[in-house]
Amino acid sequence: MNDLIDILVAGHLCLDLIPGMSHVSVEDMTTPGRLYTIDPIAVSTGGAVSNTGLALHRLGVNVQLLATVGDDLIGQMILMYIRLRDPKLAERIKIKSGQPSSSTIALSPANTDRTFLHCTGTNDSFGVDDIDFDLVREAKIFHLGYPTLLPHVVENDGEDLQAIFAKAKATGVVTSLDMAQPDPNGKIAHLNWPLIFRRTLPSVDIFVPSIEEMVLTLRREDYDRWMPNILHHITREYLRELADELLAMGVVIAGFKLGEMGMYLRTGKAEWFQRLARLNINAQEWADQELWIPAFQANVKGTTGAGDSAYAGFLVALLKKSSPLEALRWACAVGACNVEAPDATSGIKTWVETEARLATDWATRPERLPD
């Protein structure tokens, strides 16, 4: 067990193109036939495998990546970008001959959350056969991201998603799942998500999606009624009911990323934490918790990958046997560092640098969670 990989990150991987749009408004984008000058385009890898994986690597975690790319120019750029961080990180990424790689154009107009234009590429066929379960067996945590952007994984009511997590959990690894916001009008958003979750979550130990993703998949009527300001309608009671539903479906640690409103956490009974034995955390300290903390103040330059980075901070805190409250603080801290750069990873600091910032009188945002 001494040679275990800390975290194995699997799932969605793509190339992100992020135009510098600090002087372009949403209104500008709705006016056809105009040319607007932008800042240089940032190019980086994106998706959960890159965003969470590279954040973990920056934080000093022994991480490996499981994903697929095509044999096209975009695939070459993805591999080159990852190898520049660490050649070992690209060793487990499969190249699928004759298939296009996945790419995303992330539009972040001034003072507005991001919008994505996305090509699925090889992520379209990613599934259980792309997971090396012998490698999973060697990890402490298996984290899969973005089933909502992995069409094959969620077809047939999530048959592959259920299989991936059932096989992973059978190896003894601690399992973790993260989501991404699908197109609300697309096919994937209208799948039977309550059924998919009921089938999958009994094999998922940690589940901390964004609140928007969960309202869309489990409370569609609320989503349609509350958009575009879902956070304005969220209360502690609403989060508690939704988290308790996830705990009842089988997860041990449930939570929600709340963006500018911080993070919320709800945990199961002490005996459930036997499933996380590979992490050797204090089950009594973590059991039966309900916590919320505000987000930290940050000089926001972009929000791409903020949720993935926050999740990375949370997982690293678990590896370091932090308390639940400290794990939430770490999640919010890494997420805050992320948004201070326009791309998904360059704002992330090392563990020591982030720890030093947390030791200061780091102000939090004024937003508070209503009861």
C-alpha beads as a LAMMPS data file, in Angstrom:
LAMMPS data file: protein, C-alpha beads

371 atoms
370 bonds

1 atom types
1 bond types

-500.0 500.0 xlo xhi
-500.0 500.0 ylo yhi
-500.0 500.0 zlo zhi

Masses

1 110.0

Atoms # bond

1 1 1 0.000 0.000 0.000
2 1 1 2.974 2.348 0.370
3 1 1 3.333 2.669 -3.401
4 1 1 -0.289 3.554 -4.111
5 1 1 -1.066 6.295 -6.621
6 1 1 -2.696 9.107 -4.667
7 1 1 -5.425 9.903 -7.202
8 1 1 -6.307 8.478 -10.601
9 1 1 -8.360 10.992 -12.624
10 1 1 -10.427 9.618 -15.513
11 1 1 -13.025 10.826 -17.982
12 1 1 -13.357 13.961 -20.040
13 1 1 -10.317 15.603 -21.684
14 1 1 -10.261 18.292 -24.370
15 1 1 -8.407 21.325 -25.702
16 1 1 -9.683 24.695 -24.470
17 1 1 -9.476 27.865 -26.549
18 1 1 -10.226 30.898 -24.375
19 1 1 -10.463 34.261 -26.167
20 1 1 -9.511 37.248 -24.008
21 1 1 -12.881 38.990 -23.747
22 1 1 -12.385 41.478 -20.921
23 1 1 -13.591 44.307 -23.195
24 1 1 -16.404 42.362 -24.873
25 1 1 -19.853 42.326 -23.284
26 1 1 -22.697 39.862 -23.641
27 1 1 -24.597 42.529 -25.561
28 1 1 -21.708 42.806 -28.028
29 1 1 -21.953 39.089 -28.776
30 1 1 -25.603 39.387 -29.758
31 1 1 -24.878 42.008 -32.427
32 1 1 -24.168 40.315 -35.796
33 1 1 -21.843 41.665 -38.472
34 1 1 -19.409 43.399 -36.080
35 1 1 -15.710 42.845 -35.396
36 1 1 -14.493 43.171 -31.816
37 1 1 -10.849 43.318 -30.791
38 1 1 -9.933 40.769 -28.137
39 1 1 -6.885 40.022 -26.014
40 1 1 -4.678 37.028 -26.932
41 1 1 -6.371 33.635 -27.016
42 1 1 -5.309 31.367 -24.156
43 1 1 -4.788 27.742 -25.190
44 1 1 -4.843 24.987 -22.610
45 1 1 -6.196 21.534 -21.983
46 1 1 -9.641 21.305 -20.418
47 1 1 -12.113 18.840 -19.004
48 1 1 -12.037 17.134 -15.617
49 1 1 -8.950 15.038 -16.414
50 1 1 -6.920 18.141 -17.174
51 1 1 -8.495 20.660 -14.820
52 1 1 -8.665 18.465 -11.733
53 1 1 -5.644 16.345 -12.645
54 1 1 -3.250 19.244 -13.278
55 1 1 -4.498 21.070 -10.183
56 1 1 -3.742 17.949 -8.138
57 1 1 -0.308 17.722 -9.729
58 1 1 0.395 21.367 -8.901
59 1 1 -0.655 20.701 -5.301
60 1 1 1.980 17.972 -5.091
61 1 1 -0.207 14.892 -5.446
62 1 1 0.981 11.672 -7.099
63 1 1 -1.643 11.701 -9.855
64 1 1 -2.178 9.761 -13.076
65 1 1 -4.589 10.526 -15.918
66 1 1 -6.887 8.161 -17.833
67 1 1 -8.477 9.622 -20.967
68 1 1 -8.540 9.411 -24.776
69 1 1 -7.544 11.697 -27.651
70 1 1 -7.590 11.358 -31.426
71 1 1 -4.575 11.195 -33.730
72 1 1 -5.227 14.696 -35.091
73 1 1 -3.492 18.031 -34.505
74 1 1 -5.698 18.853 -31.531
75 1 1 -4.786 15.518 -29.942
76 1 1 -1.100 16.284 -30.435
77 1 1 -1.578 19.690 -28.802
78 1 1 -3.333 18.104 -25.819
79 1 1 -0.528 15.594 -25.279
80 1 1 2.150 18.249 -25.750
81 1 1 0.531 20.548 -23.192
82 1 1 0.266 17.779 -20.599
83 1 1 3.814 16.539 -21.234
84 1 1 5.117 20.048 -20.630
85 1 1 3.736 19.760 -17.099
86 1 1 5.141 16.263 -16.563
87 1 1 5.790 13.596 -19.244
88 1 1 4.522 10.890 -16.884
89 1 1 1.051 12.463 -16.839
90 1 1 0.460 11.554 -20.501
91 1 1 1.577 7.937 -20.249
92 1 1 -1.932 6.505 -19.698
93 1 1 -3.783 8.668 -22.246
94 1 1 -4.947 6.530 -25.176
95 1 1 -4.660 7.711 -28.779
96 1 1 -7.616 6.544 -30.903
97 1 1 -6.680 6.339 -34.567
98 1 1 -8.911 8.053 -37.095
99 1 1 -11.012 9.865 -34.500
100 1 1 -11.181 13.612 -33.798
101 1 1 -10.039 14.921 -30.450
102 1 1 -12.330 16.905 -28.215
103 1 1 -12.170 20.696 -28.113
104 1 1 -13.987 23.558 -26.421
105 1 1 -14.197 27.276 -27.099
106 1 1 -14.820 28.947 -23.740
107 1 1 -16.464 32.363 -24.074
108 1 1 -16.145 34.560 -20.986
109 1 1 -17.603 38.021 -21.721
110 1 1 -16.883 40.818 -19.269
111 1 1 -18.634 40.402 -15.876
112 1 1 -20.448 37.238 -17.005
113 1 1 -20.083 33.516 -16.362
114 1 1 -18.621 31.427 -19.156
115 1 1 -20.387 29.778 -22.110
116 1 1 -18.936 26.757 -23.926
117 1 1 -18.946 25.643 -27.575
118 1 1 -17.952 21.992 -27.397
119 1 1 -16.968 19.148 -29.759
120 1 1 -17.113 15.748 -28.021
121 1 1 -14.515 13.995 -30.208
122 1 1 -13.154 10.784 -28.645
123 1 1 -15.093 11.544 -25.460
124 1 1 -18.149 10.452 -27.431
125 1 1 -17.088 6.789 -27.203
126 1 1 -15.279 6.830 -23.841
127 1 1 -16.530 4.023 -21.613
128 1 1 -15.767 1.187 -19.231
129 1 1 -13.369 -0.452 -21.708
130 1 1 -11.132 2.630 -21.527
131 1 1 -10.535 2.182 -17.787
132 1 1 -7.495 0.191 -16.633
133 1 1 -8.863 -1.406 -13.468
134 1 1 -5.478 -2.911 -12.586
135 1 1 -4.267 0.689 -12.340
136 1 1 -7.391 1.660 -10.375
137 1 1 -6.482 -1.030 -7.849
138 1 1 -3.177 0.780 -7.223
139 1 1 -4.817 4.118 -6.371
140 1 1 -6.120 5.607 -3.149
141 1 1 -8.828 7.628 -4.943
142 1 1 -10.458 7.042 -8.340
143 1 1 -12.061 10.267 -9.582
144 1 1 -14.174 10.375 -12.750
145 1 1 -15.344 13.634 -14.237
146 1 1 -18.050 14.815 -16.557
147 1 1 -20.355 11.875 -17.378
148 1 1 -22.699 14.512 -18.811
149 1 1 -20.092 15.100 -21.552
150 1 1 -19.360 11.383 -22.094
151 1 1 -22.400 10.265 -24.124
152 1 1 -21.571 6.542 -24.226
153 1 1 -21.112 6.429 -20.455
154 1 1 -24.674 7.589 -19.761
155 1 1 -26.609 5.863 -22.546
156 1 1 -28.918 2.976 -21.578
157 1 1 -29.663 4.736 -18.268
158 1 1 -26.002 4.988 -17.344
159 1 1 -25.072 1.362 -17.926
160 1 1 -21.355 2.088 -18.420
161 1 1 -21.257 4.641 -15.603
162 1 1 -22.680 2.067 -13.205
163 1 1 -20.207 -0.551 -14.449
164 1 1 -17.208 1.759 -14.115
165 1 1 -17.944 2.609 -10.497
166 1 1 -18.998 -0.908 -9.491
167 1 1 -15.749 -2.336 -10.884
168 1 1 -13.686 0.465 -9.400
169 1 1 -15.242 0.091 -5.949
170 1 1 -14.633 -3.645 -6.038
171 1 1 -10.879 -2.943 -6.090
172 1 1 -11.094 -1.211 -2.695
173 1 1 -10.337 2.262 -4.035
174 1 1 -12.164 5.346 -2.722
175 1 1 -14.443 6.534 -5.516
176 1 1 -15.324 10.102 -6.466
177 1 1 -17.597 11.576 -9.143
178 1 1 -17.887 15.079 -10.546
179 1 1 -20.346 16.490 -13.057
180 1 1 -20.442 19.156 -15.764
181 1 1 -23.377 21.245 -16.886
182 1 1 -24.891 19.731 -20.045
183 1 1 -26.840 21.714 -22.606
184 1 1 -30.209 22.196 -20.825
185 1 1 -31.998 21.684 -24.142
186 1 1 -29.901 18.712 -25.249
187 1 1 -30.593 14.992 -25.091
188 1 1 -28.288 14.274 -22.137
189 1 1 -30.007 16.844 -19.911
190 1 1 -33.298 15.022 -20.460
191 1 1 -32.051 11.552 -19.546
192 1 1 -33.542 9.804 -16.530
193 1 1 -30.951 11.166 -14.115
194 1 1 -32.693 10.028 -10.925
195 1 1 -32.442 6.458 -12.255
196 1 1 -28.829 6.915 -13.379
197 1 1 -27.887 8.196 -9.925
198 1 1 -29.782 5.424 -8.129
199 1 1 -27.843 2.866 -10.171
200 1 1 -24.424 4.507 -9.836
201 1 1 -24.188 6.258 -6.469
202 1 1 -24.152 3.090 -4.316
203 1 1 -20.585 2.665 -5.640
204 1 1 -19.626 6.352 -5.304
205 1 1 -18.096 7.480 -2.018
206 1 1 -17.592 11.217 -2.694
207 1 1 -19.916 13.340 -4.808
208 1 1 -19.485 17.142 -4.838
209 1 1 -21.060 18.573 -8.016
210 1 1 -22.166 22.157 -8.567
211 1 1 -25.631 23.054 -7.353
212 1 1 -26.674 24.066 -10.888
213 1 1 -25.814 20.586 -12.185
214 1 1 -27.873 18.890 -9.507
215 1 1 -30.885 21.174 -9.797
216 1 1 -30.873 20.508 -13.547
217 1 1 -30.658 16.720 -13.173
218 1 1 -32.757 16.140 -10.058
219 1 1 -35.024 19.219 -9.800
220 1 1 -35.709 20.131 -13.429
221 1 1 -38.840 22.114 -12.658
222 1 1 -36.896 24.280 -10.205
223 1 1 -34.131 24.732 -12.776
224 1 1 -36.521 25.952 -15.458
225 1 1 -38.291 28.256 -13.017
226 1 1 -35.176 29.741 -11.412
227 1 1 -32.801 30.202 -14.337
228 1 1 -30.636 32.180 -14.828
229 1 1 -30.307 32.993 -11.098
230 1 1 -30.440 29.623 -9.366
231 1 1 -28.212 30.735 -6.487
232 1 1 -30.725 33.429 -5.557
233 1 1 -33.217 30.690 -4.650
234 1 1 -30.930 28.331 -2.740
235 1 1 -31.383 27.921 1.014
236 1 1 -29.685 25.706 3.576
237 1 1 -32.888 23.666 3.882
238 1 1 -32.991 23.104 0.108
239 1 1 -29.366 21.946 0.088
240 1 1 -29.953 19.669 3.067
241 1 1 -32.894 17.942 1.378
242 1 1 -30.960 17.481 -1.855
243 1 1 -27.840 16.218 -0.075
244 1 1 -29.872 13.814 2.043
245 1 1 -31.318 12.416 -1.168
246 1 1 -27.804 11.748 -2.458
247 1 1 -26.798 10.126 0.839
248 1 1 -29.865 7.911 0.629
249 1 1 -28.793 6.878 -2.867
250 1 1 -25.499 5.606 -1.484
251 1 1 -22.768 8.264 -1.271
252 1 1 -20.800 8.790 1.940
253 1 1 -19.790 12.426 1.389
254 1 1 -22.145 14.725 -0.513
255 1 1 -21.685 18.393 -1.185
256 1 1 -22.351 21.230 -3.590
257 1 1 -20.083 23.819 -5.153
258 1 1 -21.964 27.104 -4.871
259 1 1 -19.688 29.424 -6.846
260 1 1 -19.651 32.886 -5.287
261 1 1 -21.621 31.479 -2.328
262 1 1 -18.937 29.009 -1.261
263 1 1 -19.428 25.301 -0.571
264 1 1 -21.834 23.061 1.320
265 1 1 -21.077 19.623 2.794
266 1 1 -23.219 16.819 4.214
267 1 1 -21.860 13.443 5.357
268 1 1 -23.197 10.022 6.304
269 1 1 -22.913 7.831 9.368
270 1 1 -19.589 6.843 10.926
271 1 1 -19.862 3.207 9.848
272 1 1 -20.229 4.283 6.224
273 1 1 -16.691 5.663 6.348
274 1 1 -15.321 2.120 6.368
275 1 1 -15.620 2.477 2.589
276 1 1 -12.949 5.185 2.783
277 1 1 -10.561 3.020 4.802
278 1 1 -7.788 3.478 2.233
279 1 1 -7.593 7.166 3.246
280 1 1 -7.367 6.432 6.982
281 1 1 -9.351 9.547 7.934
282 1 1 -11.069 10.048 11.289
283 1 1 -14.561 8.595 10.728
284 1 1 -15.972 10.054 13.951
285 1 1 -14.756 13.533 12.978
286 1 1 -16.270 13.272 9.505
287 1 1 -19.561 11.532 10.297
288 1 1 -22.974 13.245 10.424
289 1 1 -21.674 16.658 9.400
290 1 1 -23.515 19.567 7.846
291 1 1 -21.238 22.494 6.986
292 1 1 -21.231 25.589 4.805
293 1 1 -18.460 28.141 4.303
294 1 1 -18.357 31.310 2.166
295 1 1 -16.065 31.759 -0.820
296 1 1 -12.806 33.669 -0.482
297 1 1 -12.319 37.057 -2.073
298 1 1 -10.449 36.824 -5.382
299 1 1 -9.398 39.031 -8.271
300 1 1 -11.499 37.208 -10.850
301 1 1 -9.997 36.941 -14.331
302 1 1 -11.890 33.837 -15.476
303 1 1 -14.039 31.056 -14.046
304 1 1 -13.039 28.170 -16.337
305 1 1 -12.165 25.121 -14.236
306 1 1 -13.016 26.751 -10.912
307 1 1 -15.209 23.874 -9.772
308 1 1 -12.654 21.267 -10.859
309 1 1 -9.917 23.056 -8.949
310 1 1 -12.091 23.316 -5.858
311 1 1 -12.754 19.588 -6.052
312 1 1 -8.985 18.999 -6.326
313 1 1 -8.411 21.032 -3.174
314 1 1 -11.053 19.008 -1.363
315 1 1 -9.531 15.670 -2.402
316 1 1 -6.009 16.714 -1.405
317 1 1 -7.315 17.783 2.000
318 1 1 -8.838 14.318 2.378
319 1 1 -5.508 12.723 1.495
320 1 1 -3.876 14.853 4.199
321 1 1 -6.521 13.752 6.730
322 1 1 -7.901 17.256 7.246
323 1 1 -11.098 17.897 9.170
324 1 1 -14.326 18.453 7.183
325 1 1 -14.173 22.208 7.808
326 1 1 -10.536 22.395 6.732
327 1 1 -11.333 20.364 3.607
328 1 1 -14.005 22.897 2.657
329 1 1 -11.584 25.768 3.282
330 1 1 -9.028 24.101 1.044
331 1 1 -11.617 23.586 -1.680
332 1 1 -12.628 27.249 -1.595
333 1 1 -8.989 28.377 -1.439
334 1 1 -7.883 26.405 -4.496
335 1 1 -11.013 27.492 -6.349
336 1 1 -10.272 31.135 -5.511
337 1 1 -6.698 30.823 -6.765
338 1 1 -8.023 29.290 -9.975
339 1 1 -10.268 32.222 -10.898
340 1 1 -7.356 34.647 -10.633
341 1 1 -6.147 33.396 -14.038
342 1 1 -8.161 33.230 -17.287
343 1 1 -7.478 29.539 -17.968
344 1 1 -8.269 26.455 -15.925
345 1 1 -4.926 25.690 -14.273
346 1 1 -2.290 28.450 -14.292
347 1 1 -3.753 30.202 -11.229
348 1 1 -3.257 27.131 -9.013
349 1 1 -0.537 27.485 -6.393
350 1 1 1.504 24.785 -4.680
351 1 1 0.270 23.269 -1.425
352 1 1 2.803 25.315 0.556
353 1 1 1.874 28.564 -1.211
354 1 1 -1.848 27.923 -0.736
355 1 1 -1.297 26.984 2.903
356 1 1 0.561 30.260 3.442
357 1 1 -2.289 32.231 1.911
358 1 1 -4.811 30.420 4.109
359 1 1 -2.721 31.391 7.141
360 1 1 -3.277 35.077 6.367
361 1 1 -6.382 37.072 7.134
362 1 1 -7.918 36.094 3.788
363 1 1 -11.269 37.860 3.500
364 1 1 -14.366 36.016 2.386
365 1 1 -17.077 37.207 0.048
366 1 1 -20.137 38.870 1.618
367 1 1 -22.713 36.403 0.270
368 1 1 -24.355 34.248 2.923
369 1 1 -26.491 31.124 2.685
370 1 1 -30.085 31.738 3.860
371 1 1 -31.748 29.241 6.169

Bonds

1 1 1 2
2 1 2 3
3 1 3 4
4 1 4 5
5 1 5 6
6 1 6 7
7 1 7 8
8 1 8 9
9 1 9 10
10 1 10 11
11 1 11 12
12 1 12 13
13 1 13 14
14 1 14 15
15 1 15 16
16 1 16 17
17 1 17 18
18 1 18 19
19 1 19 20
20 1 20 21
21 1 21 22
22 1 22 23
23 1 23 24
24 1 24 25
25 1 25 26
26 1 26 27
27 1 27 28
28 1 28 29
29 1 29 30
30 1 30 31
31 1 31 32
32 1 32 33
33 1 33 34
34 1 34 35
35 1 35 36
36 1 36 37
37 1 37 38
38 1 38 39
39 1 39 40
40 1 40 41
41 1 41 42
42 1 42 43
43 1 43 44
44 1 44 45
45 1 45 46
46 1 46 47
47 1 47 48
48 1 48 49
49 1 49 50
50 1 50 51
51 1 51 52
52 1 52 53
53 1 53 54
54 1 54 55
55 1 55 56
56 1 56 57
57 1 57 58
58 1 58 59
59 1 59 60
60 1 60 61
61 1 61 62
62 1 62 63
63 1 63 64
64 1 64 65
65 1 65 66
66 1 66 67
67 1 67 68
68 1 68 69
69 1 69 70
70 1 70 71
71 1 71 72
72 1 72 73
73 1 73 74
74 1 74 75
75 1 75 76
76 1 76 77
77 1 77 78
78 1 78 79
79 1 79 80
80 1 80 81
81 1 81 82
82 1 82 83
83 1 83 84
84 1 84 85
85 1 85 86
86 1 86 87
87 1 87 88
88 1 88 89
89 1 89 90
90 1 90 91
91 1 91 92
92 1 92 93
93 1 93 94
94 1 94 95
95 1 95 96
96 1 96 97
97 1 97 98
98 1 98 99
99 1 99 100
100 1 100 101
101 1 101 102
102 1 102 103
103 1 103 104
104 1 104 105
105 1 105 106
106 1 106 107
107 1 107 108
108 1 108 109
109 1 109 110
110 1 110 111
111 1 111 112
112 1 112 113
113 1 113 114
114 1 114 115
115 1 115 116
116 1 116 117
117 1 117 118
118 1 118 119
119 1 119 120
120 1 120 121
121 1 121 122
122 1 122 123
123 1 123 124
124 1 124 125
125 1 125 126
126 1 126 127
127 1 127 128
128 1 128 129
129 1 129 130
130 1 130 131
131 1 131 132
132 1 132 133
133 1 133 134
134 1 134 135
135 1 135 136
136 1 136 137
137 1 137 138
138 1 138 139
139 1 139 140
140 1 140 141
141 1 141 142
142 1 142 143
143 1 143 144
144 1 144 145
145 1 145 146
146 1 146 147
147 1 147 148
148 1 148 149
149 1 149 150
150 1 150 151
151 1 151 152
152 1 152 153
153 1 153 154
154 1 154 155
155 1 155 156
156 1 156 157
157 1 157 158
158 1 158 159
159 1 159 160
160 1 160 161
161 1 161 162
162 1 162 163
163 1 163 164
164 1 164 165
165 1 165 166
166 1 166 167
167 1 167 168
168 1 168 169
169 1 169 170
170 1 170 171
171 1 171 172
172 1 172 173
173 1 173 174
174 1 174 175
175 1 175 176
176 1 176 177
177 1 177 178
178 1 178 179
179 1 179 180
180 1 180 181
181 1 181 182
182 1 182 183
183 1 183 184
184 1 184 185
185 1 185 186
186 1 186 187
187 1 187 188
188 1 188 189
189 1 189 190
190 1 190 191
191 1 191 192
192 1 192 193
193 1 193 194
194 1 194 195
195 1 195 196
196 1 196 197
197 1 197 198
198 1 198 199
199 1 199 200
200 1 200 201
201 1 201 202
202 1 202 203
203 1 203 204
204 1 204 205
205 1 205 206
206 1 206 207
207 1 207 208
208 1 208 209
209 1 209 210
210 1 210 211
211 1 211 212
212 1 212 213
213 1 213 214
214 1 214 215
215 1 215 216
216 1 216 217
217 1 217 218
218 1 218 219
219 1 219 220
220 1 220 221
221 1 221 222
222 1 222 223
223 1 223 224
224 1 224 225
225 1 225 226
226 1 226 227
227 1 227 228
228 1 228 229
229 1 229 230
230 1 230 231
231 1 231 232
232 1 232 233
233 1 233 234
234 1 234 235
235 1 235 236
236 1 236 237
237 1 237 238
238 1 238 239
239 1 239 240
240 1 240 241
241 1 241 242
242 1 242 243
243 1 243 244
244 1 244 245
245 1 245 246
246 1 246 247
247 1 247 248
248 1 248 249
249 1 249 250
250 1 250 251
251 1 251 252
252 1 252 253
253 1 253 254
254 1 254 255
255 1 255 256
256 1 256 257
257 1 257 258
258 1 258 259
259 1 259 260
260 1 260 261
261 1 261 262
262 1 262 263
263 1 263 264
264 1 264 265
265 1 265 266
266 1 266 267
267 1 267 268
268 1 268 269
269 1 269 270
270 1 270 271
271 1 271 272
272 1 272 273
273 1 273 274
274 1 274 275
275 1 275 276
276 1 276 277
277 1 277 278
278 1 278 279
279 1 279 280
280 1 280 281
281 1 281 282
282 1 282 283
283 1 283 284
284 1 284 285
285 1 285 286
286 1 286 287
287 1 287 288
288 1 288 289
289 1 289 290
290 1 290 291
291 1 291 292
292 1 292 293
293 1 293 294
294 1 294 295
295 1 295 296
296 1 296 297
297 1 297 298
298 1 298 299
299 1 299 300
300 1 300 301
301 1 301 302
302 1 302 303
303 1 303 304
304 1 304 305
305 1 305 306
306 1 306 307
307 1 307 308
308 1 308 309
309 1 309 310
310 1 310 311
311 1 311 312
312 1 312 313
313 1 313 314
314 1 314 315
315 1 315 316
316 1 316 317
317 1 317 318
318 1 318 319
319 1 319 320
320 1 320 321
321 1 321 322
322 1 322 323
323 1 323 324
324 1 324 325
325 1 325 326
326 1 326 327
327 1 327 328
328 1 328 329
329 1 329 330
330 1 330 331
331 1 331 332
332 1 332 333
333 1 333 334
334 1 334 335
335 1 335 336
336 1 336 337
337 1 337 338
338 1 338 339
339 1 339 340
340 1 340 341
341 1 341 342
342 1 342 343
343 1 343 344
344 1 344 345
345 1 345 346
346 1 346 347
347 1 347 348
348 1 348 349
349 1 349 350
350 1 350 351
351 1 351 352
352 1 352 353
353 1 353 354
354 1 354 355
355 1 355 356
356 1 356 357
357 1 357 358
358 1 358 359
359 1 359 360
360 1 360 361
361 1 361 362
362 1 362 363
363 1 363 364
364 1 364 365
365 1 365 366
366 1 366 367
367 1 367 368
368 1 368 369
369 1 369 370
370 1 370 371
